[in-house]
Amino acid sequence: MPDLSTDRLGAAGDLFYEALLKAHEGLDEAGSARLNARLVLLLANQVGDLDTLKAALGSARDGINSRRAAGRS
């Protein structure tokens, strides 16, 4: 399984998060969901490795499930 624990963005991760939030400004919930879906597909195309993408999906899903179990969203 690919290692997804390495932080490849470093300090730029905060800058990306800021840009992501700005991209969502003014969008309703449906527009925001469409933006996220399009972004995921664009980034998946850049990653280009199915095993890595499946590992990322599993990791993202596990993060949601563990937050729900702890009473957070």
Secondary structure, 3 states (H helix, E strand, C coil): CCCCCCCCCCCHHHHHHHHHHHHHCCCCHHHHHHHHHHHHHHHHHHHCCHHHHHHHHHHHHHHHHHHHHCCCC
